[in-house]
Amino acid sequence: MIEVRNISKSFGEEQILTDISLTFERGKTNLIIGQSGSGKTVLLKSVAGIHEIDKGEIVFGKEVYSAMSHKERQKIRKEIGMVFQGGALFDSYTVYENVIFPLRMFSTLSKKEMTERVEFCLDRVNLHQVEDLYPSEISGGMQKRVAIARAIVLNPKYLFFDEPNSGLDPKTAIVIDNLIKELTIDFNTVTIINTHDMNSVIEIGDNIAFIYKGKKWWTGNNKEILISNNKELNDFVFATELMRSIKK
Amino acid sequence: MNTFYHIGKYLLFLTKVFKRPQKRNIFIQNIFFEIEKLGINSIVIVFIISVFMGAVITLQTAYNIELSFVPLYLVGLGTRDSMFLEFSSTIVALILAGKVGANIASEIGTMKIREQIEALDMMGVNSESYLVLPKIIAAVFTFPLLTLFSMFIGIFGGYLAVYFTDAIPIDDFVYGLHYYFIPFYITYSLIKVVIFAFIIATIPAYQAYFIRGGALEIGKASTKAVVYSSILILFFNVVLTQILLS
């Protein structure tokens, strides 16, 4: 479990997050939703430790991340797998080299064991025969799956996804959503997904937190979101004709 | 005030760069990769520039010595000392600041805006050390070798110019090359180029590491990297010359 307690974050004069408290459960897909500029990416990156928070606490299990030394944080980071919005694959490395990278940096496995682990992870995300290709030679959906394979290669306890479906067609987006759901259950991870894809919200939203103007505005799940009377939430979720028809 | 802010930030950046590498074999592998990218891939440009500059220095000196009492061997001596003292270190460093500096800035800048550096940090990798330290070591190791190469090729260029134009007798040129040779000039040149190599590897990396925004910013960072590196090279050229030759 990850607990976020009363965190605030600003960049210069601009207040991005204000007094947010949330709990992200293990074995469930925890979604952070909100409009562009609402602060959800900053929230995710603050929880991931990329941004330093101004106030509050972030607790991984029983350990207060925000109070840890640099060395302790490095240790926790090795338990986190993160998939960035654009995949963040290393352009000059092949798919195989990208996925094996964390193993080469941090594991003591033999070369053979590392290769087996990479093959397992690529197989787990349904990628075959692409090991020797460079990221620019594969599709956006495949790049996302490579990024997921890289994120799970060290057997993480925590999985973070920043807009995993951005730039993907709806069919591929469903594949990625299902994959995230399966991995969360299989690896029993605390999975946090930052998204504004309503299809993901309905499909895999075990826990949902709606961030509005940098504040926690609403929490619930994918069933409760459809019947909520929260005005700002409804304006966001049912902004399209399709979603309004689903509600009806 | 802004200058002091950047000096402080640059020094803090360097403290992270010089942290112990996390995995020695990967670090060594990266150094060899950078030696190829920054050093070996610069051999051709250094060769072309050095051969032509050596030839031009020789011809200009020869055509400007019209007074009969000036011995012709001074053309060879002038070419040698120009190459050894200034051209093969400072001018080659300025050219490398353009080629290698822009390359480093665009590589790290692209990694920054594509979140690859955040991905490294997220994995627990010290991105500053992982990305920049191999470049510093590669540059500090290979640029002095390129300088020695440039000295040799520059003099060879001068020799070719004399051979093909008959500007002065070739024996006078060769005599001048040997005349009153001061080995410290090579040491002086190599000391300078080690400092220049450090500037060329770190200033573009610093400029690119902290960029925010999109592709346009990479271009701006590359330009700034080349301009600031060049200014610092010229500044340290004066400082080191005063210290080493006075």
Interface residues (C-beta under 8 A of the other chain):
Chain A: K45 A48 G49 I50 Q74 K75 R77 K78 I80 M82 F84 Q85 G86 A88 L89 F90 D91 F101 P102 R104 M105 F106
Chain B: Q22 K23 I26 T110 M111 R114 E115 Q116 E118 A119 D121 M122 M123 G124 V125
